[in-house]
Structures are given as C-alpha cells and as structure tokens.
C-alpha cells in the first residue's frame, strides 16, 4: 500500500487535549499498540529458533567457530544499526520496518538449507542485519510519540511496547519443543521463522502507522549534521556503557550451552527456563517500568548491578529449580535496564536526529560483541568450563557498573554547576 501522499501531522497541527493525549491502555496509544503487535509477531520469527541456536551450533562447530558466528552476526548488526537510523529519519519508520524483513527471511532460509561452516556465517549475518532494523525502529517510534505527547511515563512507553514480544518469547520455546517432539528436525524451526517474518513484514506495511512528523523529517533532510550533533551527553553515556557490554557479550551467547552442558538440564528444560524468564517479564513489566521512570539514572545503575550478580550466580549454581528461579529473578534487572537505557541514550538529542542517534548508540555498544564473543569462546576453551566464563563476566560487569555510576555523578555535577540543563528541555527526566 502506497503511503507517498500521506501527511503525518505534528502535535502543533492537531489540537490535542490532555485527556486525548492520555487516551491509552497500559501506557500505549493506538499507534504504539499497532507497532507492539507487529514487533510481537516479528519476535515470534526469531524466538521460535534462537533459544536453541547456540546448542544447535555446538553439534557441528567447535568453540572458536561458534564465537566467530556470533561475531559475524554482531558485525552485520553494526552495519544495520546506523543504516537503519539514517533510513528511518529519511523515508520514515514504517517503510524502514518493512524493509527489515527481506534480509531476515533470506538469512533464515539460508540457515535452513545450508547449516554448514562457513555458510552459517552468512546466514546468521543476514538475519542479524535485518533484525537490527527492528530493534532501532522499536525504540524510535515510541520516542516519536514521547516527543509529540510529552515525557510523562516515557519509561513505561519504551517498555510496554515490548509486551507482545515478551509474551511471544514466553510461549515460543514451549511451541518449539512441542514441534520437536513431533519428530520434526530442529532446522525446521528456521523455516517456520522465515514464514512468520513474511507475515510480520506484510503487516508492517498494512497495519503500522507512521510516527515521524513531516516537519521533523524535513528538518532532518535539510540538516546533515556530524556525530557531534548528538551532543556531549549522548557520547558520555554511550562510551560509559561500552565496558559493560563487553562483559555482557562475553557470556550471553553461551547461555544455552551453560544450561545444557554445565547445569545438565535437557533442551526442553532449558526452553522452560526461557519461558519462565519471559513470563515473569510480562507480569512485572507494567509495574517495573513505572518505578524505573521515577529515578532513571539510579534505576539503570541498580539494574546493571542486579544483572551482574545474576550472571555470576549462573556460573556458580546447580539444581534445576535454582536455574528456573534465577531466570525468573533475572527478569527484574533486564526490564529496568530496557526501560531506562533507551531514554538516557537519546536524552537531549534533537528530534530530527533521534533515529540516527539510536542507530549510532546501538552501533557502538554492539561493536563490543566483535571482540566479546570471541574472547568469551577463548576463556571457555582455555578454562574448559562455561561456568568460569560466566563468573568472570559477572565480576567484570560489576566493575563496569561503577564506571556508569561515576559518569552519571560527573555529568550531574557539571550540569548543575554550569546550568546546562534547562527546565524547558524536552525529555529531561529527573533521576
């Protein structure tokens, strides 16, 4: 359906009372619910197979090849994040979302047809490139709506738009296990994912509404702007998060292998732990996003600390019940992390640069995976234990959390002294 003649009005063009602006359900208006539904379907195309991807790779690849596979996906995402941000600011969020499904489908079909080394690098890379577009747009569109309607409940909007995705993520492993128990090959899940991505791509064009104002788009087209246009606050926060993402990226690709090999659970039980995490996230999402929105910086530091502790605990614990419990508890810091990071990453960035800023932010933090996943595989190979990798990563993450905390204190002191932060600034959220 062509949208070339559609005019997207700004908040100034359409008088809107506070009652109209607040007409929402669970913090989301009609526009964001449409996005949430489509991203939920898109999540199904990934969640149906990604939960066991590392386990599957471990059946025909050695550790260093697995590390390179995840690094290839990260490299593809590095290309996708800035490209998607620029395209989203240029042609709009909706069309950019629709374009994302072509490389995703191609990657999944390739992984289904040729699950061999080194073809797996290309297949996973293609999928990661397309998925990076979805990640940026799922952050850019709520940001657009926050820009139009104001910043109250910004953290809740950023989080609740992911509600269908977490519901799907909770159900997907259970459905996948049922499919495998029917006797179908594990690679069939990739084909199912490709078909679901096709449905999501069609719905993104027919169902999703554009959120980028024409006036903002015109300003963006007229303003080229270098990386410095995002502002000093953007870069200080982004660079502060780099170390933490290195520690995170060393371990997280190997969660499935940790669970199955070191904890000794079956693939079906690992699927159940993934579902437990997502189900807990669904139940806690609305409450936690509201709490996180009150003290954004403090909430992020607490969430990073909690996430670090869970990572270390996953490397030390045993017994199936504890693995399930840790996955349930893990939902709390992860949700708060999601709710706060996106807000802080574009705080103070001009409206016409937000898409690009989100793309660059994801580019920088995801670049860490290029070294993190291979380093993690080397630690695993050297120590002979994935547990040791997770304990080390958790301890490193705690140390890098201190860096983030110190950056917030430094920025806060300088801003107060120099009166850089003005009361009239949009998106200035007290922390």
ZAMARGU-4260 file (C-alpha; in steps of 0.2 Angstrom, whole numbers, plus 5000, padded with zeros to 4 digits):
<rodrens>
0) 5000/5000/5000 | 5007/5017/4994 | 5009/5030/5008 | 5018/5043/4997 | 5004/5055/4998
5) 5000/5053/5017 | 5003/5068/5028 | 5008/5065/5046 | 5003/5080/5056 | 5013/5087/5071
10) 5006/5089/5088 | 5005/5108/5084 | 4994/5105/5068 | 4981/5095/5078 | 4974/5102/5094
15) 4975/5089/5107 | 4969/5090/5125 | 4977/5081/5139 | 4963/5069/5140 | 4966/5064/5122
20) 4984/5063/5124 | 4982/5051/5139 | 4969/5040/5130 | 4979/5024/5131 | 4979/5007/5138
25) 4994/5001/5148 | 5003/5016/5144 | 5002/5014/5125 | 4991/5023/5112 | 4983/5016/5096
30) 4999/5020/5086 | 5011/5011/5098 | 4999/4996/5101 | 5000/4993/5082 | 5019/4993/5082
35) 5019/4982/5098 | 5008/4969/5089 | 5019/4968/5073 | 5035/4968/5083 | 5027/4954/5093
40) 5024/4944/5078 | 5042/4948/5072 | 5048/4942/5088 | 5040/4925/5085 | 5050/4923/5069
45) 5066/4924/5080 | 5061/4917/5097 | 5055/4900/5089 | 5073/4896/5085 | 5085/4907/5093
50) 5084/4900/5110 | 5092/4884/5105 | 5104/4891/5091 | 5120/4890/5101 | 5115/4872/5106
55) 5112/4868/5088 | 5129/4876/5083 | 5138/4866/5096 | 5133/4849/5087 | 5143/4853/5072
60) 5155/4868/5076 | 5170/4870/5088 | 5170/4884/5101 | 5180/4896/5090 | 5169/4894/5076
65) 5154/4897/5087 | 5162/4913/5093 | 5165/4919/5075 | 5147/4915/5070 | 5141/4927/5084
70) 5154/4939/5080 | 5148/4939/5061 | 5130/4942/5067 | 5137/4957/5078 | 5147/4964/5063
75) 5131/4963/5052 | 5121/4972/5066 | 5135/4985/5066 | 5131/4989/5048 | 5112/4988/5051
80) 5111/5000/5066 | 5117/5016/5058 | 5110/5012/5041 | 5093/5009/5049 | 5094/5025/5059
85) 5098/5036/5044 | 5085/5027/5033 | 5072/5029/5047 | 5075/5048/5048 | 5074/5049/5029
90) 5060/5038/5022 | 5051/5036/5039 | 5049/5022/5052 | 5036/5012/5044 | 5045/5009/5027
95) 5061/5005/5036 | 5052/4992/5047 | 5045/4984/5031 | 5062/4983/5023 | 5070/4974/5038
100) 5061/4958/5034 | 5069/4954/5017 | 5087/4951/5024 | 5079/4942/5039 | 5070/4930/5029
105) 5085/4927/5017 | 5096/4923/5032 | 5084/4911/5040 | 5081/4901/5024 | 5100/4900/5021
110) 5102/4893/5039 | 5089/4880/5035 | 5095/4875/5018 | 5114/4875/5022 | 5118/4873/5040
115) 5137/4871/5037 | 5153/4880/5040 | 5156/4894/5034 | 5139/4897/5026 | 5132/4899/5044
120) 5141/4915/5045 | 5132/4922/5030 | 5115/4916/5035 | 5116/4922/5053 | 5124/4939/5047
125) 5110/4942/5035 | 5097/4939/5049 | 5106/4950/5061 | 5107/4964/5049 | 5088/4964/5046
130) 5084/4962/5065 | 5095/4977/5069 | 5082/4987/5059 | 5068/4981/5070 | 5077/4985/5086
135) 5081/5003/5081 | 5063/5006/5075 | 5055/4998/5091 | 5064/5012/5100 | 5062/5026/5088
140) 5043/5025/5086 | 5040/5026/5105 | 5052/5041/5105 | 5042/5050/5092 | 5026/5048/5102
145) 5035/5054/5118 | 5041/5069/5108 | 5023/5073/5102 | 5014/5070/5119 | 5027/5074/5131
150) 5039/5064/5143 | 5027/5058/5157 | 5028/5039/5158 | 5042/5039/5145 | 5050/5023/5153
155) 5033/5014/5153 | 5030/5018/5134 | 5048/5012/5130 | 5045/4996/5140 | 5027/4992/5137
160) 5028/4992/5118 | 5038/4976/5120 | 5024/4967/5130 | 5018/4956/5115 | 5036/4952/5111
165) 5039/4946/5129 | 5023/4936/5128 | 5028/4928/5112 | 5046/4925/5119 | 5037/4915/5134
170) 5027/4904/5123 | 5039/4901/5108 | 5051/4889/5117 | 5036/4878/5123 | 5029/4878/5105
175) 5046/4874/5098 | 5048/4859/5110 | 5031/4853/5105 | 5036/4854/5087 | 5052/4844/5090
180) 5043/4831/5100 | 5033/4828/5085 | 5048/4822/5076 | 5052/4837/5065 | 5070/4842/5063
185) 5077/4856/5074 | 5081/4866/5057 | 5063/4866/5053 | 5061/4880/5066 | 5071/4891/5055
190) 5059/4888/5040 | 5044/4892/5052 | 5053/4908/5057 | 5055/4914/5039 | 5037/4911/5036
195) 5032/4921/5051 | 5044/4935/5046 | 5035/4936/5030 | 5018/4939/5039 | 5026/4952/5050
200) 5033/4961/5035 | 5016/4962/5026 | 5008/4968/5042 | 5021/4981/5045 | 5015/4989/5028
205) 4997/4987/5031 | 4994/4990/5049 | 5008/5000/5057 | 5006/5019/5057 | 5020/5031/5053
210) 5026/5041/5068 | 5039/5053/5061 | 5032/5070/5058 | 5034/5078/5041 | 5041/5094/5049
215) 5054/5084/5059 | 5058/5074/5043 | 5060/5090/5033 | 5072/5097/5046 | 5082/5081/5046
220) 5083/5081/5027 | 5090/5099/5027 | 5102/5096/5041 | 5116/5084/5038 | 5125/5086/5055
225) 5140/5076/5061 | 5142/5064/5075 | 5145/5079/5087 | 5127/5085/5083 | 5120/5072/5095
230) 5128/5081/5110 | 5141/5078/5123 | 5129/5070/5135 | 5125/5056/5122 | 5143/5052/5119
235) 5147/5051/5138 | 5133/5039/5141 | 5137/5029/5126 | 5155/5027/5130 | 5151/5023/5148
240) 5141/5008/5143 | 5154/5001/5132 | 5164/4991/5145 | 5148/4984/5152 | 5143/4977/5135
245) 5160/4969/5133 | 5157/4959/5149 | 5139/4955/5144 | 5144/4950/5127 | 5157/4938/5133
250) 5144/4927/5141 | 5127/4929/5135 | 5129/4920/5118 | 5133/4904/5128 | 5118/4904/5140
255) 5111/4888/5131 | 5127/4879/5132 | 5129/4884/5150 | 5112/4877/5154 | 5113/4861/5145
260) 5131/4856/5147 | 5136/4863/5164 | 5119/4863/5173 | 5115/4847/5165 | 5097/4851/5160
265) 5088/4845/5144 | 5084/4856/5129 | 5066/4855/5134 | 5070/4861/5152 | 5081/4875/5145
270) 5066/4880/5134 | 5055/4881/5150 | 5068/4892/5159 | 5067/4904/5144 | 5048/4904/5145
275) 5049/4907/5164 | 5060/4922/5161 | 5048/4930/5148 | 5033/4926/5158 | 5040/4934/5173
280) 5044/4949/5162 | 5026/4950/5156 | 5019/4950/5174 | 5032/4963/5180 | 5033/4974/5165
285) 5020/4987/5169 | 5025/4990/5187 | 5044/4990/5185 | 5043/5002/5170 | 5033/5014/5181
290) 5046/5013/5195 | 5060/5015/5184 | 5053/5030/5176 | 5054/5040/5193 | 5073/5039/5195
295) 5080/5034/5178 | 5099/5035/5181 | 5098/5027/5198 | 5087/5013/5191 | 5099/5009/5177
300) 5114/5008/5189 | 5104/4996/5201 | 5098/4986/5186 | 5116/4984/5179 | 5121/4978/5197
305) 5107/4966/5198 | 5111/4959/5181 | 5129/4957/5185 | 5125/4947/5201 | 5113/4935/5192
310) 5127/4932/5179 | 5139/4927/5192 | 5126/4916/5201 | 5123/4907/5184 | 5141/4902/5184
315) 5141/4896/5202 | 5124/4887/5205 | 5117/4870/5202 | 5100/4861/5203 | 5086/4864/5190
320) 5075/4873/5202 | 5088/4886/5205 | 5091/4889/5186 | 5072/4892/5184 | 5072/4904/5199
325) 5087/4914/5193 | 5079/4916/5176 | 5063/4922/5185 | 5073/4934/5196 | 5083/4940/5180
330) 5068/4947/5173 | 5068/4962/5185 | 5085/4969/5181 | 5083/4966/5162 | 5066/4975/5162
335) 5073/4990/5171 | 5088/4990/5160 | 5077/4991/5145 | 5066/5004/5152 | 5080/5016/5156
340) 5094/5014/5144 | 5084/5019/5128 | 5078/5035/5137 | 5095/5040/5143 | 5104/5036/5126
345) 5094/5050/5117 | 5091/5062/5131 | 5094/5080/5124 | 5096/5074/5106 | 5086/5085/5094
350) 5070/5077/5087 | 5076/5076/5069 | 5092/5066/5075 | 5084/5054/5087 | 5083/5039/5074
355) 5101/5042/5069 | 5107/5043/5087 | 5098/5027/5092 | 5107/5019/5077 | 5124/5025/5082
360) 5121/5020/5100 | 5117/5003/5095 | 5132/5003/5083 | 5144/5007/5097 | 5138/4996/5110
365) 5135/4981/5098 | 5153/4984/5091 | 5159/4976/5108 | 5152/4959/5103 | 5165/4958/5089
370) 5178/4956/5102 | 5167/4950/5117 | 5160/4934/5109 | 5177/4928/5103 | 5185/4932/5120
375) 5171/4923/5128 | 5175/4907/5117 | 5193/4908/5121 | 5190/4909/5140 | 5178/4894/5138
380) 5191/4885/5128 | 5206/4889/5140 | 5197/4885/5156 | 5187/4871/5149 | 5171/4877/5158
385) 5157/4889/5153 | 5154/4892/5171 | 5171/4900/5173 | 5166/4912/5159 | 5150/4917/5167
390) 5158/4920/5184 | 5172/4931/5176 | 5159/4940/5165 | 5148/4944/5181 | 5163/4951/5191
395) 5169/4962/5176 | 5151/4968/5174 | 5150/4974/5192 | 5166/4983/5189 | 5160/4992/5174
400) 5144/4997/5183 | 5155/5008/5194 | 5160/5017/5178 | 5142/5020/5173 | 5138/5027/5191
405) 5154/5038/5191 | 5149/5045/5174 | 5132/5050/5180 | 5139/5058/5195 | 5151/5068/5185
410) 5138/5073/5172 | 5126/5078/5185 | 5139/5089/5195 | 5144/5098/5179 | 5127/5101/5173
415) 5121/5109/5189 | 5136/5120/5190 | 5135/5126/5173 | 5116/5127/5171 | 5117/5117/5155
420) 5101/5108/5159 | 5086/5120/5157 | 5069/5117/5164 | 5061/5119/5146 | 5071/5105/5139
425) 5060/5091/5132 | 5064/5073/5139 | 5074/5079/5154 | 5069/5066/5166 | 5074/5068/5184
430) 5084/5055/5192
</rodrens>
